Amino acid sequence: MGESKGGNVNMQLDRYLRLLSKHRQSPALAWVGFLLLSLVVWKLVSDGDFSFIMTYGAFARTFGFGLLAVKLWTARSATGVSFKTLQLYALVFFFRLTSIIPFSGYLPYDKSGDWFYHFVESLSLFLVLVSMYLVKVRFPHSYDERTDSFGNLHVPASFGALVYLAVPCFALAVLFHPGLNSHFLADTTWAFSMYLESVAMLPQLYMFQKQSSQVVEVLIGHWVFASGFARVLDMIFWMSSYHELVDHSGSKMVGVFVLLTQFIHIILMVDFFYYYLISVRSGLPLQLPRAGGLV
């Protein structure tokens, strides 16, 4: 009896998720639900400090990766998803957590920094790992490695993004990192997560250009936008607080460098934001131009 009820619940959940993926209006409703839930979160876990915007950015990222996991599960397909971008985001969340769980130097001053910020970053890592599993294990037949080809020059395809993006970002983090945790490794891993997040979406944007169709699937588009929107929120916070990111010598240049990497991220996303907003306004599918840079 219990198994039957559990099976019915799973069937109903699966049906709901399929409807969410199928209809264009449903993701819009998901965004409305996200905004309403944001108000609840702000009311329950925040004390109104400006630094809550950091938590809200992390919450938006989690929402985006939740939409991606829904897309993969309901469509039973990894078409259009860059595994390389997922690799990079897994590193982003893992190394950020190694910095913010044992230390408090980079946590929001807001009450949400007590536990909720850790929770949503951990949930994002979980959703990324689930998405990686779905792409490579459950639905590998639909994953297009040919178009997910960023960084394939002179290195094995599986390591392209790691070699050309993760390694340089880690080297920069070793050289330029704040000292708010007063711990070399924890400060370096935080800086690494920030620098890497600025370029983590590049393989996905590159994949869009390599696909035969320039039409982006609905939930993939919402995921990419949510990730970019989260970064905009982060940048708004650090524009007012970057002067706090001083290194061990007291120099504020590292704060300027962190802020610069976030500007670079937004610049890389500008074209996508433009066409995404046109799609939302017109109600037409999101279609990117083939020419004109990365996006």
C-alpha positions in Angstrom: 0.0 0.0 0.0 2.8 2.4 1.0 4.7 1.6 -2.1 1.6 2.2 -4.3 1.1 5.6 -2.7 4.8 6.4 -3.1 4.6 5.4 -6.8 1.6 7.6 -7.3 3.4 10.6 -5.8 6.4 10.0 -8.0 4.1 9.8 -11.1 2.3 13.0 -10.2 5.7 14.8 -9.6 7.0 13.5 -12.8 3.9 14.7 -14.7 4.1 18.1 -13.1 7.8 18.5 -14.0 7.1 17.4 -17.6 4.4 20.1 -17.9 6.8 22.6 -16.5 9.3 21.8 -19.2 6.8 21.6 -22.0 4.9 24.8 -21.8 6.5 28.2 -22.2 4.1 29.8 -19.7 5.2 27.4 -16.9 8.8 28.7 -16.6 7.3 32.2 -16.3 5.1 30.9 -13.5 8.2 29.4 -12.0 9.8 32.8 -12.0 6.8 34.3 -10.3 7.0 31.5 -7.7 10.7 32.2 -7.2 10.0 35.9 -6.6 7.2 35.1 -4.1 9.5 32.6 -2.3 12.2 35.3 -2.3 9.9 37.5 -0.2 9.3 34.7 2.2 13.0 34.0 2.5 13.8 37.7 3.0 11.1 37.8 5.8 12.3 34.7 7.6 16.0 34.6 7.3 17.1 38.2 6.7 17.4 41.1 9.1 17.4 43.6 6.2 21.1 44.2 5.9 22.3 45.2 2.4 24.5 42.2 2.3 21.4 40.0 1.8 21.9 40.8 -1.9 24.7 38.2 -1.8 22.4 35.6 -0.4 19.7 36.5 -2.9 22.3 36.1 -5.8 23.1 32.6 -4.5 19.4 31.9 -4.2 18.9 32.9 -7.9 21.8 30.6 -8.9 20.2 27.7 -7.1 16.9 28.4 -8.8 18.6 28.4 -12.2 20.3 25.1 -11.6 17.0 23.7 -10.3 15.4 24.6 -13.7 18.3 22.9 -15.5 17.8 19.7 -13.5 14.1 19.8 -14.3 14.9 20.2 -18.0 17.3 17.2 -18.0 15.0 14.9 -16.0 11.7 15.7 -17.8 13.1 15.9 -21.3 15.1 12.7 -20.7 17.7 14.5 -22.9 21.0 16.5 -22.4 20.7 18.2 -25.8 21.9 21.8 -25.7 23.7 21.5 -22.3 27.4 22.0 -21.9 29.0 19.4 -19.6 32.1 21.6 -19.5 30.2 24.5 -18.0 28.8 22.1 -15.4 32.3 20.9 -14.6 33.4 24.5 -13.9 30.4 25.3 -11.8 31.0 22.2 -9.7 34.5 23.6 -9.0 33.0 27.0 -8.2 30.6 25.8 -5.6 33.0 23.2 -4.1 35.8 25.6 -3.6 33.5 28.4 -2.3 32.1 26.0 0.3 35.6 25.1 1.5 36.1 28.8 2.2 32.8 29.8 3.7 32.0 26.7 5.8 35.0 26.7 8.2 35.5 30.5 8.0 33.3 33.6 8.1 35.4 36.2 6.3 33.3 36.2 3.1 29.8 35.6 4.5 27.1 38.2 4.3 26.8 40.3 7.4 23.0 39.8 7.1 21.4 37.1 9.3 21.1 34.9 6.2 24.8 34.4 6.4 24.4 32.4 9.6 23.2 29.3 7.7 21.0 30.0 4.7 23.8 31.2 2.4 25.7 28.0 3.1 22.5 26.0 2.4 21.8 27.5 -1.0 25.4 27.2 -2.1 25.4 23.5 -1.0 22.2 22.9 -2.8 23.6 24.5 -6.0 26.6 22.1 -5.8 24.1 19.2 -5.3 22.1 20.3 -8.3 25.2 20.6 -10.5 26.3 17.1 -9.6 22.9 15.8 -10.3 22.9 17.5 -13.7 26.3 16.1 -14.5 25.1 12.6 -13.6 22.1 13.0 -15.9 24.2 14.3 -18.8 26.9 11.7 -18.7 25.2 8.6 -17.1 21.5 8.7 -17.6 21.2 10.4 -21.0 24.7 10.2 -22.6 23.2 9.4 -26.0 21.7 12.9 -26.3 24.8 14.8 -25.1 26.5 16.4 -28.1 30.2 16.3 -27.4 30.9 17.6 -30.9 29.3 21.0 -30.2 30.6 21.1 -26.6 34.0 21.8 -27.9 35.4 24.8 -26.0 39.1 24.4 -25.3 39.6 21.3 -27.4 42.8 22.7 -28.9 45.9 20.5 -28.2 44.3 18.9 -25.1 41.8 16.0 -24.6 38.3 17.1 -25.0 37.3 16.3 -21.4 39.9 18.6 -20.0 39.7 21.6 -22.4 37.7 23.9 -20.1 39.8 22.9 -17.1 43.1 23.6 -18.8 42.2 26.8 -20.5 39.9 28.3 -17.8 40.2 26.6 -14.4 44.0 26.5 -14.3 44.6 30.1 -15.2 41.9 31.2 -12.7 43.6 29.2 -10.0 47.0 30.7 -10.8 45.4 34.2 -10.6 43.8 33.3 -7.2 47.2 32.2 -5.8 48.7 35.6 -6.8 45.7 37.9 -6.1 43.5 37.0 -3.2 42.0 39.0 -0.3 42.9 38.1 3.3 39.5 38.2 5.1 39.8 34.6 6.3 43.4 35.2 7.4 44.1 31.7 5.9 46.1 31.3 2.7 44.1 28.3 1.3 40.7 29.5 2.4 41.4 33.0 0.9 42.8 31.5 -2.3 39.8 29.1 -2.8 37.3 31.9 -2.4 39.2 34.0 -4.9 39.4 31.0 -7.3 35.6 30.5 -7.1 35.0 34.1 -7.9 37.4 34.2 -10.8 36.2 30.9 -12.2 32.5 31.8 -12.0 33.3 34.8 -14.2 34.2 32.5 -17.1 32.3 29.3 -16.2 29.5 30.0 -18.7 31.8 30.4 -21.6 31.6 26.8 -22.8 27.8 26.9 -22.8 27.8 30.2 -24.8 30.4 28.7 -27.2 28.2 25.6 -27.5 25.2 27.8 -28.5 27.3 29.0 -31.5 28.3 25.6 -32.6 24.8 24.1 -32.6 23.0 23.8 -36.0 20.0 25.5 -34.6 20.4 28.8 -32.9 17.1 28.4 -30.9 17.8 27.9 -27.2 15.6 25.5 -25.3 13.3 27.3 -22.8 14.6 26.0 -19.5 18.2 26.2 -20.7 17.7 29.9 -21.5 16.2 30.5 -18.1 19.1 28.7 -16.4 21.7 30.8 -18.2 19.8 34.0 -17.4 19.3 33.1 -13.7 23.1 32.5 -13.4 23.9 35.8 -15.1 21.3 37.6 -13.0 22.9 36.2 -9.8 26.2 37.6 -11.0 24.7 41.0 -11.5 23.5 40.9 -7.9 26.9 39.9 -6.7 28.5 42.8 -8.6 26.1 45.3 -7.1 27.1 44.2 -3.7 30.9 44.2 -4.4 30.7 47.6 -6.1 29.9 49.0 -2.7 32.1 46.7 -0.7 35.2 45.9 -2.8 37.4 48.2 -0.7 37.0 45.6 2.1 38.8 43.0 0.0 42.3 43.9 1.0 45.3 41.5 0.9 47.7 40.7 3.7 49.8 43.7 2.9 46.7 46.0 3.1 46.5 46.7 -0.6 43.0 47.3 -2.0 44.0 46.4 -5.6 42.8 42.8 -5.1 39.3 44.2 -4.5 39.5 46.1 -7.7 40.6 42.9 -9.5 37.7 40.9 -8.1 35.3 43.6 -9.2 36.9 43.7 -12.7 36.3 39.9 -13.2 32.7 40.4 -12.4 32.4 43.2 -15.0 34.0 40.8 -17.5 31.4 38.2 -16.7 28.6 40.7 -17.3 30.2 41.8 -20.6 30.3 38.2 -21.8 26.6 37.9 -21.0 25.4 41.2 -22.5 24.4 39.7 -25.9 22.6 36.8 -24.3 20.7 39.1 -21.9 19.6 41.2 -24.8 18.2 38.4 -26.9 16.7 36.7 -23.8 14.7 39.9 -22.9 13.5 40.2 -26.5 12.3 36.6 -26.3 10.5 37.2 -23.0 8.9 40.4 -24.3 7.8 38.9 -27.7 6.8 35.5 -26.4 8.9 33.9 -29.2 11.6 31.3 -28.7 15.0 32.5 -27.7 17.1 32.6 -30.8 20.7 33.8 -30.8 22.6 35.2 -33.9 25.3 33.0 -35.3 27.7 35.9 -35.8 28.7 38.5 -33.3 31.2 37.0 -30.8 30.5 34.3 -28.3 26.8 34.8 -28.0 
